[in-house]
């Protein structure tokens, strides 16, 4: 979903490389934190489920992440926040198990296209219903925002990754009733272009998403 070419207009040369380096570096950072494997992969999985609605990636991408999440379930070394959001996110995984659990264990190349399409529906339906209590076309943008915001305030996501994930959804021109795309796009760009301000920019991103959590009904 990373489209740095759409973000480079009017900016200093090298923006595409800066974005890629930031995304790669922060991905490596969050995945290197001891005890965070469950929540980091869970955040990514819920995000991938939401993006399935927009056909941003194949179903097998979500299935691989689902399998990764399952490898951490039951591991006592994993950090837990024991929040309602975390409990519901794990409930999504458990409710999906009868639908996708065995399929997700197979290599992507061994999953026929018809089988992939058959599990697209539960991957879209169950996370949206469990986390938001609704399944509508506009729910999937909300699912991504709700997931990133909660993961950030619970310390399981970085400000830049949360901002960039939501800002990138602007490509699809979703209904954005809480006005997140514009400010988070601006803050993500500032984070990318002004390294000396990243501490302050990260704090502003967190404040925007914390305010969103206080307003949104889920």
Buried (B, 14 or more C-beta within 10 A) or exposed (E): BEEBEEBBEEBEEEBBEBBEEBBEEBBEEBEEEEBBBBBBBBBBBBBBBBBBBBEBEBBBBBBBBBBBBBEBEEEEEBBEBEEEBBEBBBBBBEBBEEBBBEBBEBEEEEBEEEBBEBBBEBBBBBBBBBBBEEBEEEBBBBBBBBBBBBBBBBEBBBBBBBBBBBBBBBBBEBEBEBEBBEBBBBBBBBBBBEEEEBEEBBEBBBEBBEEBBEEBEB
